[in-house]
């Protein structure tokens, strides 16, 4: 079945440093989504990428979809304590009927 | 944005009892509901998918007789954990797919189940 892996599993950074998480799928994705889950909370939708090579920005967050549509990345510039949480990528499978989540990257930001 | 209300947020029960978790879409019609399970510091694992008025589709390895899912209307889906055991202790989250919101999912706040 489809597997979606993310690296790294954990990342500790000092506030102000940059952060990147990488997402890799074993199969080609029609699109990819990113979610953020704060500690004790539920996943919150961040963005969806559809086109090969697509790049989207949300303030300090930059999302990229690979040319082969099998990988994606999320880059945060100058992290802040509010960025703390686990970031998941997710891809639809089963003919677009099931959303499979990646393994997640837990980000901790220290002052 | 669309809101999904999940209740209860936390439940503690004795082994052998059944627990029902409700998930309601408050201001939209949920064409599809997804139920996920999440262990501490792990990813979300899809348990089942349900469409309004039809039987749920369970993922491989998920016991349909143990995790009963009912999607009676476009705004309500329930998950009942029957004869719960300590190994069923987990964080259960529902999510809904809505018309007009493309393929974005809206998540409930989750239910932390602890079986003693």
Interface residues (C-beta under 8 A of the other chain):
Chain A: X31 X33 X41 X42 X43 X44 X45 X48 X88 X92 X96 X97 X98 X99 X100 X101 X102 X103 X104 X106
Chain B: X32 X34 X36 X41 X42 X43 X44 X45 X46 X49 X93 X95 X102 X103 X104 X105 X106 X107 X108 X109 X110
